[in-house]
Amino acid sequence: MVLAVTPSGWDNRGMAPRDLSLGRTFDEVAADYDRFRPRYPSQAFEDLGEMAGLDAHSRILEVGCGPGVATEALMARGWSVLAVEPGAELARVALEKFDSRRFDVDVATFDEWDPRGRRFDLVVSATAYHWVDPEIRWRKAAEVLDEGGHLALLTNEALAEGSFHDFMELTRDRRLASGVNDRDDAYDTEELRSVIDGASADIGALWEALSAQGSEVVAGDLFAAPEVRLYRWSNTYSTAEALGLLATYSRYLVMDRTRREQLFAQLAQVADDDFAGRLQRRYVTVMAVAARA
């Protein structure tokens, strides 16, 4: 299901700055990240190809490819990709998965990466751009894009519905008691529509609204107003898969190992006893595509 979103104004104040160093924790669980993190609807990449005018000769830069979760869909369409990924183990997993004639990785943060004069038709990032310094990300993306190029950002947002959400609500107190810096990551559909509608005049404002870094830096006149599309879908997890997914998020990765194991044992019991070991998570994938101004 694809939903259209229209632009409006947006205001952001009073958000605590995100600890960008937490983005480096994923390298510790590269294989599990590849196994458990949700993919993205294939229709989003079909639409991206049309919106950005991509073909087999297009030059694509992926920021924060991880183990290649979104790269799979890019490569499946015959496109060639250069990725920038700070995690050496994540990069290794991605390199093993794809044809080296059409895929390569520079191991670096996008903040520090040297493009060496290379220019691209598309800069794309899936559930990773919030780890790039807000003071750098919009300017640098514009600098490496050729005339007529586009910036495309994707993220999977969980919806406040389905048994996975019920499970998270039921176990919230347990997670808080274990010292997890917990927050409500799930939206109801109308709330998500409102957040996006209020921020979609500027791709920088939109990404801050969806994944707050405590920054008021927006894309401004570097990019045109983005076209935003939403895709509803769902996935069902076993208890082991649900806990495997949670274990790839930074707020669990930074926990003391023993404490995390104790917490996950409690969560597993709830999933098995109250949900028969089957948890449906409903998602909306948000894709924003903005032309370089």
N, C-alpha and C positions, 0 to 999 in steps of 0.2 A: 504494500500500500504506500503510495507516494503522496505526501502532503505538500502543498505550496505555501510559502511564507512570504509576507510582504514587509518591506522595510519601514522603520519608524525611528524615533529618537531613543536615547539611552543615557542613563546616568549611573555612575559607579563610585561609591565612596565607602571608606571605613573598613575595607577588607584587609585582613592580615596578609603580609607577603608570604608566598609559598617558598618553602625550603627547596631550591632547585637541585641541591645535592642529592635529594632522595631519588631523583631520576636515575642515579647510577646504581641503585640497589638491584635493579632488574637483571643485571648481568650475572648475579649470583644464582638465578633460577632460570637460565636461558631455555633449557629444554622444557621445563614445566610451563613457562610463559608461552612457548610455541604450542604446547599440547592443550592448554586449558583456556587461553584467552579467546574471546569470541571473534569470529571473522566478520565480514561485512557483506551486505547483500550484493549479489552480482549486478543487479540493475543499477546500483549506484555507479559502478565503473563503466557500464554501458552509457549511462547519462553523462559521465565525466568526459568520455571520449568525444561525444557530440558537443558538449558545452565548451570544451577547450580546443576543439578542432584537431584532435590527435590522430596520427597515423603511424605507420611502421617506422617512419623517419624522425618522429618527434623526439626531442631530447628531454628526458624526465629526470628530475632530481627528487629523491625521496628523503625527507628529513626524519631521522629516528626510525629506521626500518625495523629495529628489533630483530627477531628471528625470521622476519619476512611474512608476518601475518597478513598485511595488506598487499605486500609485494606479490604474493601468489596471484592475486586478481589482476595486477598490472601486467605481469609476465604472461598470464594466460591469454591476454589480448594481443600478444605479439609485439608489445612495446619493449624498448630497452631502457634500463634504469641504472643510474648511478645513485647510490645511497650514501648518506652520512649517518654514522651510528657510533656513539661514544663507547659502547660496551664491546670489548674484544670478543667475548664468548658469544654474545648475541650475533655479532657480525659473522663469526665462524659458522654458526648454525645456518644463517641465511646463505652464506657462500656455498655451503654444501648442498643446498636445495635447488639452486638455479643454474642455468646455462651460463657459463662464464663469458660466452660471446655476447650476451645481452645484459649481463648484470655484474656490477662490481660495487665494493664498499670502501669508502674512506673512513677509517676509524678515528673519529674526532667528534667533539660537540659541534653543533652548527654555529654556536657562538664563536668558536676559535678556528673553524674550518677555513682553509684558504682555497677559494675557487680557481685560482691561477688563471684568471681571465676567461674561464669557461662560462657560457651562457646557456640558458635552458628555455624550452617552450612551456614547461610546467614544473612548478614546485609543489609537491604533494606531501602531506603529513597526516598520519592516522593515529589518533590517540597518543600524540607525542609532542605536539607543538607547545603545549603548556609548560614543557620543561626547558624551553628556550627563553633566554633573558628577554623580557618585554622591551627593554631599551634597544635591542638588536634585531629582533626577529622580523619586524615589518620592513625596516630599511634594508636589511641584508637580502631578504627574499626579493624585493624590488630590484636590487642591484644585480642579482644573478639571472633575472628574467630578461629574455629578449623582447623586443618590441612585439606587441600582440600576445605576450605570454600571460599565463594565469597562475594564481595560487589557489590550491584546493586543500581544504582541511576537512577531516572526517573524525567523528567520535561516536561511540556507542553509549547512549544514555539509557539507564535502566528505568523502567516504569514502575510506579507504585501500585502494582497489581500482579496477580499470579502468586503461586505458592512460594516461590523464592523470596518475594517481598514479605510475605507473611512470616516466613522463617526468620528473616532478618529482623523484623519487628519483634518477634517473640524472643529472640536471643540478644536484643540490644543491651539489656542490663548486664548480661554476662560479659559481653565484650567491653563495656565501660568499666566493669569491676576488674577486668584484666589489664586495664591501662591502655586500651586501644583508643587512639584519638578518633573516635567514631563520629560520623556525620551522616545525614540523610542524603544519600546519593540518588535516590529514586524520585522521579517526577510523576505527578499525574499528568495526563495528556494536555489538559487545558493550561496547567501551570507551565509546561514546557513551551506550548504555543505562545504564551504570554511573554516568557523570558526571551524567546527568539524574536518575536515581533517587536519587542521593545529595544532590541540591540542590533538588528540586522541591517541598519544603514551603513555600518562600518564593520569590516571583518575583524578588526582588532577588538572593538567593543563586544562583538558577538562572542569571540573566544574567551574574553575575560568573563563574560556573563555565564558561560557554560563551565568554565574551569578557572575559577578565580585565583589570581596571583597577587591580589592587592595592588594592582597597577592601574593607572589611568592613562597609560600610553595606548593610543589607538593608531590605526593605519593611516587615517587622515587622507591627504591627497595623493598618497603613494598608490592607492588602489581604488578602483570604482566600487560602488556598492555591490556586495556579493549577491549572487543568486543562491538561495537556500532551498534545499530539498530534504524531506524527511521520509524515512522508510521504516515501517513497522514490521517486526518479526519476533520470533521467540525461539528459545532453546530449552530443552529439558535436561537437567543434570542429575546424575546419581549422587548419593551422599559424598562419595570419594571425589567425584568431579567437581561438586560444588565447593568442597573444602580445598581442592587443588586450585580452583579459580581464585578463591579468597587469598590463598597463600602467595599469589603472585602480585598482590597489591602492597605498596610501600609501607602502609601503616601496620601490616602484619610482618613484613620482612624485617622491620627494625625492632621487633619484640625480642625479648630474651627467649632463647629457643625452648627452654623447659616450660616457661610460662605459656608460650604459643602452643606447645603440644598439649598442655593441660586444657587450655581453652578449646582447642580443636576437638579434643575428646568429648567435651561437653556439647559442642555444637553437633558432632556426629550423632550423639545419642538423641538429641532433639529431632534432627532430620530423620532418623530411622523410626523413632517412636511416634512422632506427631505427623510425619509426612510420608511414611512408608518408603523413605529413601528416594523419592522422586520430587524434584523441585523445578518447576517451570519458571524461567525468567523471561519477562517480556521486555523488549528493547525498542528504542527508536534510534536508528542511525541518522545523525545529522551530517549533511554535507554542504559546505559553503564554498562556492567558486567565485573568485574575484579577478577581474582583469587588471593587469598593471596599468595604472593611469598614464 
